[in-house]
């Protein structure tokens, strides 16, 4: 018995089809609609690694969650710089990589669904990076009510003080490609064992 529809797919009765751009497309739920724990764990590990960059290599006054922490969680100048030059772009790589894997791990898709997930996160991360360079529009549309709301209150500063770097866009693209490759690898390995 097939459960609920997953990851942009709709359950359709046998022999029914829907039209997408004029071509018939049979939509079926993926039979293995379970959570992929391996993908989620790798994604969470990537987020933890990315957090270490901010805790160890970045001064606390430059990192929102470190600066506003009630206790001193910063390890900057306490232990040696671990990531070196790689620490400048590693968070961009890890952010897109990790969120793609977590999203893909929560949804059971076919390759098209995974590609949509990857491209969606690629465009979101790229848009945030580009808006650091071309910040006039985002600064105009950020609502005043964001002030005083944890995490949202930092949105204006992110675009005003954030630094655009083309290498960050490359890191986002590489992170997207690496995540897609890992999704395909962990999905096909999982199907072989099921």
mmCIF file of the C-alpha atoms, coordinates in Angstrom:
data_MODEL
# 
_entry.id   MODEL 
# 
loop_
_atom_site.group_PDB 
_atom_site.id 
_atom_site.type_symbol 
_atom_site.label_atom_id 
_atom_site.label_alt_id 
_atom_site.label_comp_id 
_atom_site.label_asym_id 
_atom_site.label_entity_id 
_atom_site.label_seq_id 
_atom_site.pdbx_PDB_ins_code 
_atom_site.Cartn_x 
_atom_site.Cartn_y 
_atom_site.Cartn_z 
_atom_site.occupancy 
_atom_site.B_iso_or_equiv 
_atom_site.pdbx_formal_charge 
_atom_site.auth_seq_id 
_atom_site.auth_comp_id 
_atom_site.auth_asym_id 
_atom_site.auth_atom_id 
_atom_site.pdbx_PDB_model_num 
ATOM 1   C CA . UNK A 1 1   ? 0.000  0.000  0.000   1.00 0.00 ? 1   UNK A CA 1 
ATOM 2   C CA . UNK A 1 2   ? 1.404  3.391  -0.973  1.00 0.00 ? 2   UNK A CA 1 
ATOM 3   C CA . UNK A 1 3   ? 1.292  6.142  1.680   1.00 0.00 ? 3   UNK A CA 1 
ATOM 4   C CA . UNK A 1 4   ? 0.955  9.891  1.291   1.00 0.00 ? 4   UNK A CA 1 
ATOM 5   C CA . UNK A 1 5   ? 2.422  11.708 -1.690  1.00 0.00 ? 5   UNK A CA 1 
ATOM 6   C CA . UNK A 1 6   ? 5.998  12.819 -1.202  1.00 0.00 ? 6   UNK A CA 1 
ATOM 7   C CA . UNK A 1 7   ? 8.355  15.465 -2.536  1.00 0.00 ? 7   UNK A CA 1 
ATOM 8   C CA . UNK A 1 8   ? 6.384  17.277 -5.208  1.00 0.00 ? 8   UNK A CA 1 
ATOM 9   C CA . UNK A 1 9   ? 4.718  14.074 -6.432  1.00 0.00 ? 9   UNK A CA 1 
ATOM 10  C CA . UNK A 1 10  ? 1.000  13.340 -6.430  1.00 0.00 ? 10  UNK A CA 1 
ATOM 11  C CA . UNK A 1 11  ? -0.616 9.975  -6.062  1.00 0.00 ? 11  UNK A CA 1 
ATOM 12  C CA . UNK A 1 12  ? -2.357 9.056  -9.276  1.00 0.00 ? 12  UNK A CA 1 
ATOM 13  C CA . UNK A 1 13  ? -4.490 6.048  -10.050 1.00 0.00 ? 13  UNK A CA 1 
ATOM 14  C CA . UNK A 1 14  ? -3.068 3.481  -12.414 1.00 0.00 ? 14  UNK A CA 1 
ATOM 15  C CA . UNK A 1 15  ? -3.194 4.538  -16.084 1.00 0.00 ? 15  UNK A CA 1 
ATOM 16  C CA . UNK A 1 16  ? -4.181 8.123  -15.229 1.00 0.00 ? 16  UNK A CA 1 
ATOM 17  C CA . UNK A 1 17  ? -1.855 10.837 -16.386 1.00 0.00 ? 17  UNK A CA 1 
ATOM 18  C CA . UNK A 1 18  ? -1.589 14.565 -16.120 1.00 0.00 ? 18  UNK A CA 1 
ATOM 19  C CA . UNK A 1 19  ? -0.155 17.001 -18.607 1.00 0.00 ? 19  UNK A CA 1 
ATOM 20  C CA . UNK A 1 20  ? 2.929  19.086 -17.975 1.00 0.00 ? 20  UNK A CA 1 
ATOM 21  C CA . UNK A 1 21  ? 3.904  21.317 -20.873 1.00 0.00 ? 21  UNK A CA 1 
ATOM 22  C CA . UNK A 1 22  ? 1.683  19.308 -23.169 1.00 0.00 ? 22  UNK A CA 1 
ATOM 23  C CA . UNK A 1 23  ? 3.421  15.984 -22.505 1.00 0.00 ? 23  UNK A CA 1 
ATOM 24  C CA . UNK A 1 24  ? 1.685  13.264 -20.492 1.00 0.00 ? 24  UNK A CA 1 
ATOM 25  C CA . UNK A 1 25  ? 3.391  12.572 -17.196 1.00 0.00 ? 25  UNK A CA 1 
ATOM 26  C CA . UNK A 1 26  ? 2.432  9.696  -14.923 1.00 0.00 ? 26  UNK A CA 1 
ATOM 27  C CA . UNK A 1 27  ? 2.815  10.788 -11.338 1.00 0.00 ? 27  UNK A CA 1 
ATOM 28  C CA . UNK A 1 28  ? 3.445  8.087  -8.757  1.00 0.00 ? 28  UNK A CA 1 
ATOM 29  C CA . UNK A 1 29  ? 4.570  8.170  -5.169  1.00 0.00 ? 29  UNK A CA 1 
ATOM 30  C CA . UNK A 1 30  ? 8.003  6.753  -4.644  1.00 0.00 ? 30  UNK A CA 1 
ATOM 31  C CA . UNK A 1 31  ? 7.572  3.345  -2.994  1.00 0.00 ? 31  UNK A CA 1 
ATOM 32  C CA . UNK A 1 32  ? 10.345 3.967  -0.477  1.00 0.00 ? 32  UNK A CA 1 
ATOM 33  C CA . UNK A 1 33  ? 8.734  7.018  1.151   1.00 0.00 ? 33  UNK A CA 1 
ATOM 34  C CA . UNK A 1 34  ? 10.740 6.840  4.345   1.00 0.00 ? 34  UNK A CA 1 
ATOM 35  C CA . UNK A 1 35  ? 13.162 9.275  5.869   1.00 0.00 ? 35  UNK A CA 1 
ATOM 36  C CA . UNK A 1 36  ? 16.781 8.858  4.763   1.00 0.00 ? 36  UNK A CA 1 
ATOM 37  C CA . UNK A 1 37  ? 18.620 9.100  8.091   1.00 0.00 ? 37  UNK A CA 1 
ATOM 38  C CA . UNK A 1 38  ? 22.068 8.952  6.487   1.00 0.00 ? 38  UNK A CA 1 
ATOM 39  C CA . UNK A 1 39  ? 21.402 12.089 4.446   1.00 0.00 ? 39  UNK A CA 1 
ATOM 40  C CA . UNK A 1 40  ? 19.980 13.907 7.464   1.00 0.00 ? 40  UNK A CA 1 
ATOM 41  C CA . UNK A 1 41  ? 22.933 12.947 9.679   1.00 0.00 ? 41  UNK A CA 1 
ATOM 42  C CA . UNK A 1 42  ? 25.464 14.066 7.078   1.00 0.00 ? 42  UNK A CA 1 
ATOM 43  C CA . UNK A 1 43  ? 23.558 17.345 6.720   1.00 0.00 ? 43  UNK A CA 1 
ATOM 44  C CA . UNK A 1 44  ? 23.502 17.951 10.471  1.00 0.00 ? 44  UNK A CA 1 
ATOM 45  C CA . UNK A 1 45  ? 27.215 17.098 10.692  1.00 0.00 ? 45  UNK A CA 1 
ATOM 46  C CA . UNK A 1 46  ? 27.868 19.710 8.000   1.00 0.00 ? 46  UNK A CA 1 
ATOM 47  C CA . UNK A 1 47  ? 25.945 22.332 9.984   1.00 0.00 ? 47  UNK A CA 1 
ATOM 48  C CA . UNK A 1 48  ? 27.939 21.484 13.111  1.00 0.00 ? 48  UNK A CA 1 
ATOM 49  C CA . UNK A 1 49  ? 31.194 21.809 11.180  1.00 0.00 ? 49  UNK A CA 1 
ATOM 50  C CA . UNK A 1 50  ? 30.037 25.144 9.778   1.00 0.00 ? 50  UNK A CA 1 
ATOM 51  C CA . UNK A 1 51  ? 29.182 26.333 13.289  1.00 0.00 ? 51  UNK A CA 1 
ATOM 52  C CA . UNK A 1 52  ? 32.714 25.481 14.399  1.00 0.00 ? 52  UNK A CA 1 
ATOM 53  C CA . UNK A 1 53  ? 34.055 27.934 11.819  1.00 0.00 ? 53  UNK A CA 1 
ATOM 54  C CA . UNK A 1 54  ? 32.112 30.712 13.542  1.00 0.00 ? 54  UNK A CA 1 
ATOM 55  C CA . UNK A 1 55  ? 32.964 29.546 17.061  1.00 0.00 ? 55  UNK A CA 1 
ATOM 56  C CA . UNK A 1 56  ? 36.702 29.112 16.474  1.00 0.00 ? 56  UNK A CA 1 
ATOM 57  C CA . UNK A 1 57  ? 37.867 31.213 13.528  1.00 0.00 ? 57  UNK A CA 1 
ATOM 58  C CA . UNK A 1 58  ? 35.615 34.267 13.640  1.00 0.00 ? 58  UNK A CA 1 
ATOM 59  C CA . UNK A 1 59  ? 35.645 37.032 16.251  1.00 0.00 ? 59  UNK A CA 1 
ATOM 60  C CA . UNK A 1 60  ? 32.496 36.837 18.413  1.00 0.00 ? 60  UNK A CA 1 
ATOM 61  C CA . UNK A 1 61  ? 31.340 40.356 17.526  1.00 0.00 ? 61  UNK A CA 1 
ATOM 62  C CA . UNK A 1 62  ? 31.074 39.299 13.861  1.00 0.00 ? 62  UNK A CA 1 
ATOM 63  C CA . UNK A 1 63  ? 28.762 36.341 14.473  1.00 0.00 ? 63  UNK A CA 1 
ATOM 64  C CA . UNK A 1 64  ? 25.160 36.886 15.521  1.00 0.00 ? 64  UNK A CA 1 
ATOM 65  C CA . UNK A 1 65  ? 24.552 33.695 17.517  1.00 0.00 ? 65  UNK A CA 1 
ATOM 66  C CA . UNK A 1 66  ? 27.928 33.959 19.290  1.00 0.00 ? 66  UNK A CA 1 
ATOM 67  C CA . UNK A 1 67  ? 27.693 37.665 20.096  1.00 0.00 ? 67  UNK A CA 1 
ATOM 68  C CA . UNK A 1 68  ? 24.207 37.452 21.610  1.00 0.00 ? 68  UNK A CA 1 
ATOM 69  C CA . UNK A 1 69  ? 24.810 34.226 23.527  1.00 0.00 ? 69  UNK A CA 1 
ATOM 70  C CA . UNK A 1 70  ? 24.221 34.529 27.272  1.00 0.00 ? 70  UNK A CA 1 
ATOM 71  C CA . UNK A 1 71  ? 27.456 32.642 27.935  1.00 0.00 ? 71  UNK A CA 1 
ATOM 72  C CA . UNK A 1 72  ? 30.795 33.044 26.233  1.00 0.00 ? 72  UNK A CA 1 
ATOM 73  C CA . UNK A 1 73  ? 30.740 30.237 23.671  1.00 0.00 ? 73  UNK A CA 1 
ATOM 74  C CA . UNK A 1 74  ? 33.415 31.735 21.445  1.00 0.00 ? 74  UNK A CA 1 
ATOM 75  C CA . UNK A 1 75  ? 36.670 29.826 21.129  1.00 0.00 ? 75  UNK A CA 1 
ATOM 76  C CA . UNK A 1 76  ? 38.244 32.576 19.022  1.00 0.00 ? 76  UNK A CA 1 
ATOM 77  C CA . UNK A 1 77  ? 41.786 33.305 20.308  1.00 0.00 ? 77  UNK A CA 1 
ATOM 78  C CA . UNK A 1 78  ? 41.370 30.447 22.800  1.00 0.00 ? 78  UNK A CA 1 
ATOM 79  C CA . UNK A 1 79  ? 42.432 27.670 20.443  1.00 0.00 ? 79  UNK A CA 1 
ATOM 80  C CA . UNK A 1 80  ? 44.366 28.081 17.194  1.00 0.00 ? 80  UNK A CA 1 
ATOM 81  C CA . UNK A 1 81  ? 42.588 28.947 13.962  1.00 0.00 ? 81  UNK A CA 1 
ATOM 82  C CA . UNK A 1 82  ? 41.537 25.544 12.584  1.00 0.00 ? 82  UNK A CA 1 
ATOM 83  C CA . UNK A 1 83  ? 40.214 26.316 9.137   1.00 0.00 ? 83  UNK A CA 1 
ATOM 84  C CA . UNK A 1 84  ? 42.593 28.987 7.843   1.00 0.00 ? 84  UNK A CA 1 
ATOM 85  C CA . UNK A 1 85  ? 41.724 30.475 4.455   1.00 0.00 ? 85  UNK A CA 1 
ATOM 86  C CA . UNK A 1 86  ? 39.198 27.681 3.868   1.00 0.00 ? 86  UNK A CA 1 
ATOM 87  C CA . UNK A 1 87  ? 37.154 29.142 6.727   1.00 0.00 ? 87  UNK A CA 1 
ATOM 88  C CA . UNK A 1 88  ? 36.254 32.111 4.536   1.00 0.00 ? 88  UNK A CA 1 
ATOM 89  C CA . UNK A 1 89  ? 34.133 30.063 2.124   1.00 0.00 ? 89  UNK A CA 1 
ATOM 90  C CA . UNK A 1 90  ? 33.491 26.813 3.995   1.00 0.00 ? 90  UNK A CA 1 
ATOM 91  C CA . UNK A 1 91  ? 30.263 28.115 5.607   1.00 0.00 ? 91  UNK A CA 1 
ATOM 92  C CA . UNK A 1 92  ? 28.791 28.916 2.170   1.00 0.00 ? 92  UNK A CA 1 
ATOM 93  C CA . UNK A 1 93  ? 29.639 25.434 0.915   1.00 0.00 ? 93  UNK A CA 1 
ATOM 94  C CA . UNK A 1 94  ? 28.346 23.736 4.062   1.00 0.00 ? 94  UNK A CA 1 
ATOM 95  C CA . UNK A 1 95  ? 25.127 25.744 4.315   1.00 0.00 ? 95  UNK A CA 1 
ATOM 96  C CA . UNK A 1 96  ? 23.805 24.785 0.898   1.00 0.00 ? 96  UNK A CA 1 
ATOM 97  C CA . UNK A 1 97  ? 25.256 21.258 1.127   1.00 0.00 ? 97  UNK A CA 1 
ATOM 98  C CA . UNK A 1 98  ? 23.716 20.580 4.542   1.00 0.00 ? 98  UNK A CA 1 
ATOM 99  C CA . UNK A 1 99  ? 20.278 22.020 3.901   1.00 0.00 ? 99  UNK A CA 1 
ATOM 100 C CA . UNK A 1 100 ? 19.993 20.154 0.611   1.00 0.00 ? 100 UNK A CA 1 
ATOM 101 C CA . UNK A 1 101 ? 20.828 16.876 2.357   1.00 0.00 ? 101 UNK A CA 1 
ATOM 102 C CA . UNK A 1 102 ? 18.460 17.512 5.264   1.00 0.00 ? 102 UNK A CA 1 
ATOM 103 C CA . UNK A 1 103 ? 15.624 18.459 2.898   1.00 0.00 ? 103 UNK A CA 1 
ATOM 104 C CA . UNK A 1 104 ? 16.288 15.475 0.634   1.00 0.00 ? 104 UNK A CA 1 
ATOM 105 C CA . UNK A 1 105 ? 16.537 13.173 3.644   1.00 0.00 ? 105 UNK A CA 1 
ATOM 106 C CA . UNK A 1 106 ? 13.094 14.237 4.838   1.00 0.00 ? 106 UNK A CA 1 
ATOM 107 C CA . UNK A 1 107 ? 11.455 13.641 1.459   1.00 0.00 ? 107 UNK A CA 1 
ATOM 108 C CA . UNK A 1 108 ? 11.519 10.469 -0.540  1.00 0.00 ? 108 UNK A CA 1 
ATOM 109 C CA . UNK A 1 109 ? 11.896 11.513 -4.171  1.00 0.00 ? 109 UNK A CA 1 
ATOM 110 C CA . UNK A 1 110 ? 13.106 10.425 -7.505  1.00 0.00 ? 110 UNK A CA 1 
ATOM 111 C CA . UNK A 1 111 ? 15.988 12.170 -9.250  1.00 0.00 ? 111 UNK A CA 1 
ATOM 112 C CA . UNK A 1 112 ? 13.809 14.986 -10.578 1.00 0.00 ? 112 UNK A CA 1 
ATOM 113 C CA . UNK A 1 113 ? 12.595 15.811 -7.059  1.00 0.00 ? 113 UNK A CA 1 
ATOM 114 C CA . UNK A 1 114 ? 16.154 15.801 -5.738  1.00 0.00 ? 114 UNK A CA 1 
ATOM 115 C CA . UNK A 1 115 ? 17.229 18.061 -8.573  1.00 0.00 ? 115 UNK A CA 1 
ATOM 116 C CA . UNK A 1 116 ? 14.437 20.499 -7.682  1.00 0.00 ? 116 UNK A CA 1 
ATOM 117 C CA . UNK A 1 117 ? 15.567 20.487 -4.046  1.00 0.00 ? 117 UNK A CA 1 
ATOM 118 C CA . UNK A 1 118 ? 19.184 21.147 -5.059  1.00 0.00 ? 118 UNK A CA 1 
ATOM 119 C CA . UNK A 1 119 ? 18.329 23.936 -7.464  1.00 0.00 ? 119 UNK A CA 1 
ATOM 120 C CA . UNK A 1 120 ? 15.951 25.559 -4.983  1.00 0.00 ? 120 UNK A CA 1 
ATOM 121 C CA . UNK A 1 121 ? 18.598 25.766 -2.265  1.00 0.00 ? 121 UNK A CA 1 
ATOM 122 C CA . UNK A 1 122 ? 21.198 26.871 -4.835  1.00 0.00 ? 122 UNK A CA 1 
ATOM 123 C CA . UNK A 1 123 ? 19.005 29.801 -5.874  1.00 0.00 ? 123 UNK A CA 1 
ATOM 124 C CA . UNK A 1 124 ? 18.178 30.751 -2.273  1.00 0.00 ? 124 UNK A CA 1 
ATOM 125 C CA . UNK A 1 125 ? 21.822 30.777 -1.171  1.00 0.00 ? 125 UNK A CA 1 
ATOM 126 C CA . UNK A 1 126 ? 22.968 32.526 -4.360  1.00 0.00 ? 126 UNK A CA 1 
ATOM 127 C CA . UNK A 1 127 ? 20.269 35.185 -3.966  1.00 0.00 ? 127 UNK A CA 1 
ATOM 128 C CA . UNK A 1 128 ? 21.399 35.932 -0.415  1.00 0.00 ? 128 UNK A CA 1 
ATOM 129 C CA . UNK A 1 129 ? 25.012 36.199 -1.566  1.00 0.00 ? 129 UNK A CA 1 
ATOM 130 C CA . UNK A 1 130 ? 24.159 38.453 -4.519  1.00 0.00 ? 130 UNK A CA 1 
ATOM 131 C CA . UNK A 1 131 ? 21.973 40.647 -2.311  1.00 0.00 ? 131 UNK A CA 1 
ATOM 132 C CA . UNK A 1 132 ? 25.040 41.448 -0.234  1.00 0.00 ? 132 UNK A CA 1 
ATOM 133 C CA . UNK A 1 133 ? 26.454 43.173 -3.314  1.00 0.00 ? 133 UNK A CA 1 
ATOM 134 C CA . UNK A 1 134 ? 23.226 44.611 -4.691  1.00 0.00 ? 134 UNK A CA 1 
ATOM 135 C CA . UNK A 1 135 ? 21.624 45.433 -1.360  1.00 0.00 ? 135 UNK A CA 1 
ATOM 136 C CA . UNK A 1 136 ? 19.402 48.401 -2.204  1.00 0.00 ? 136 UNK A CA 1 
ATOM 137 C CA . UNK A 1 137 ? 16.324 46.257 -2.961  1.00 0.00 ? 137 UNK A CA 1 
ATOM 138 C CA . UNK A 1 138 ? 16.546 43.936 0.045   1.00 0.00 ? 138 UNK A CA 1 
ATOM 139 C CA . UNK A 1 139 ? 17.172 46.881 2.381   1.00 0.00 ? 139 UNK A CA 1 
ATOM 140 C CA . UNK A 1 140 ? 14.035 48.594 1.055   1.00 0.00 ? 140 UNK A CA 1 
ATOM 141 C CA . UNK A 1 141 ? 11.760 45.585 1.454   1.00 0.00 ? 141 UNK A CA 1 
ATOM 142 C CA . UNK A 1 142 ? 12.866 44.397 4.920   1.00 0.00 ? 142 UNK A CA 1 
ATOM 143 C CA . UNK A 1 143 ? 9.893  45.225 7.166   1.00 0.00 ? 143 UNK A CA 1 
ATOM 144 C CA . UNK A 1 144 ? 10.402 47.364 10.267  1.00 0.00 ? 144 UNK A CA 1 
ATOM 145 C CA . UNK A 1 145 ? 8.703  44.745 12.423  1.00 0.00 ? 145 UNK A CA 1 
ATOM 146 C CA . UNK A 1 146 ? 11.772 42.474 12.005  1.00 0.00 ? 146 UNK A CA 1 
ATOM 147 C CA . UNK A 1 147 ? 13.478 44.672 14.641  1.00 0.00 ? 147 UNK A CA 1 
ATOM 148 C CA . UNK A 1 148 ? 13.302 43.055 18.055  1.00 0.00 ? 148 UNK A CA 1 
ATOM 149 C CA . UNK A 1 149 ? 12.542 39.557 16.752  1.00 0.00 ? 149 UNK A CA 1 
ATOM 150 C CA . UNK A 1 150 ? 15.425 37.141 17.402  1.00 0.00 ? 150 UNK A CA 1 
ATOM 151 C CA . UNK A 1 151 ? 17.337 36.200 14.239  1.00 0.00 ? 151 UNK A CA 1 
ATOM 152 C CA . UNK A 1 152 ? 15.146 38.386 11.999  1.00 0.00 ? 152 UNK A CA 1 
ATOM 153 C CA . UNK A 1 153 ? 16.466 41.504 13.725  1.00 0.00 ? 153 UNK A CA 1 
ATOM 154 C CA . UNK A 1 154 ? 19.842 40.849 12.107  1.00 0.00 ? 154 UNK A CA 1 
ATOM 155 C CA . UNK A 1 155 ? 18.490 40.778 8.531   1.00 0.00 ? 155 UNK A CA 1 
ATOM 156 C CA . UNK A 1 156 ? 19.242 44.437 7.801   1.00 0.00 ? 156 UNK A CA 1 
ATOM 157 C CA . UNK A 1 157 ? 22.815 44.110 9.124   1.00 0.00 ? 157 UNK A CA 1 
ATOM 158 C CA . UNK A 1 158 ? 23.351 40.993 7.022   1.00 0.00 ? 158 UNK A CA 1 
ATOM 159 C CA . UNK A 1 159 ? 22.718 42.928 3.826   1.00 0.00 ? 159 UNK A CA 1 
ATOM 160 C CA . UNK A 1 160 ? 24.372 46.195 4.946   1.00 0.00 ? 160 UNK A CA 1 
ATOM 161 C CA . UNK A 1 161 ? 27.561 44.698 6.358   1.00 0.00 ? 161 UNK A CA 1 
ATOM 162 C CA . UNK A 1 162 ? 27.769 41.385 4.520   1.00 0.00 ? 162 UNK A CA 1 
ATOM 163 C CA . UNK A 1 163 ? 30.597 41.028 2.046   1.00 0.00 ? 163 UNK A CA 1 
ATOM 164 C CA . UNK A 1 164 ? 29.942 39.695 -1.448  1.00 0.00 ? 164 UNK A CA 1 
ATOM 165 C CA . UNK A 1 165 ? 32.599 37.332 -2.754  1.00 0.00 ? 165 UNK A CA 1 
ATOM 166 C CA . UNK A 1 166 ? 32.557 35.515 -6.080  1.00 0.00 ? 166 UNK A CA 1 
ATOM 167 C CA . UNK A 1 167 ? 34.400 32.624 -4.413  1.00 0.00 ? 167 UNK A CA 1 
ATOM 168 C CA . UNK A 1 168 ? 31.382 32.215 -2.128  1.00 0.00 ? 168 UNK A CA 1 
ATOM 169 C CA . UNK A 1 169 ? 29.167 31.755 -5.201  1.00 0.00 ? 169 UNK A CA 1 
ATOM 170 C CA . UNK A 1 170 ? 31.572 29.093 -6.456  1.00 0.00 ? 170 UNK A CA 1 
ATOM 171 C CA . UNK A 1 171 ? 31.431 27.403 -3.024  1.00 0.00 ? 171 UNK A CA 1 
ATOM 172 C CA . UNK A 1 172 ? 27.619 27.431 -3.207  1.00 0.00 ? 172 UNK A CA 1 
ATOM 173 C CA . UNK A 1 173 ? 27.708 25.830 -6.675  1.00 0.00 ? 173 UNK A CA 1 
ATOM 174 C CA . UNK A 1 174 ? 30.234 23.187 -5.583  1.00 0.00 ? 174 UNK A CA 1 
ATOM 175 C CA . UNK A 1 175 ? 28.220 22.487 -2.420  1.00 0.00 ? 175 UNK A CA 1 
ATOM 176 C CA . UNK A 1 176 ? 25.092 22.009 -4.523  1.00 0.00 ? 176 UNK A CA 1 
ATOM 177 C CA . UNK A 1 177 ? 26.854 19.601 -6.884  1.00 0.00 ? 177 UNK A CA 1 
ATOM 178 C CA . UNK A 1 178 ? 28.446 17.662 -4.030  1.00 0.00 ? 178 UNK A CA 1 
ATOM 179 C CA . UNK A 1 179 ? 25.093 17.342 -2.255  1.00 0.00 ? 179 UNK A CA 1 
ATOM 180 C CA . UNK A 1 180 ? 23.358 16.076 -5.399  1.00 0.00 ? 180 UNK A CA 1 
ATOM 181 C CA . UNK A 1 181 ? 26.112 13.524 -5.959  1.00 0.00 ? 181 UNK A CA 1 
ATOM 182 C CA . UNK A 1 182 ? 25.868 12.353 -2.343  1.00 0.00 ? 182 UNK A CA 1 
ATOM 183 C CA . UNK A 1 183 ? 22.069 12.150 -2.546  1.00 0.00 ? 183 UNK A CA 1 
ATOM 184 C CA . UNK A 1 184 ? 22.263 9.913  -5.605  1.00 0.00 ? 184 UNK A CA 1 
ATOM 185 C CA . UNK A 1 185 ? 24.971 7.815  -3.957  1.00 0.00 ? 185 UNK A CA 1 
ATOM 186 C CA . UNK A 1 186 ? 23.141 7.372  -0.640  1.00 0.00 ? 186 UNK A CA 1 
ATOM 187 C CA . UNK A 1 187 ? 19.771 6.813  -2.328  1.00 0.00 ? 187 UNK A CA 1 
ATOM 188 C CA . UNK A 1 188 ? 21.014 4.104  -4.678  1.00 0.00 ? 188 UNK A CA 1 
ATOM 189 C CA . UNK A 1 189 ? 22.966 2.376  -1.887  1.00 0.00 ? 189 UNK A CA 1 
ATOM 190 C CA . UNK A 1 190 ? 19.852 2.444  0.264   1.00 0.00 ? 190 UNK A CA 1 
ATOM 191 C CA . UNK A 1 191 ? 17.689 0.942  -2.481  1.00 0.00 ? 191 UNK A CA 1 
ATOM 192 C CA . UNK A 1 192 ? 20.208 -1.872 -2.937  1.00 0.00 ? 192 UNK A CA 1 
ATOM 193 C CA . UNK A 1 193 ? 19.956 -2.806 0.759   1.00 0.00 ? 193 UNK A CA 1 
ATOM 194 C CA . UNK A 1 194 ? 16.140 -2.609 0.933   1.00 0.00 ? 194 UNK A CA 1 
# 
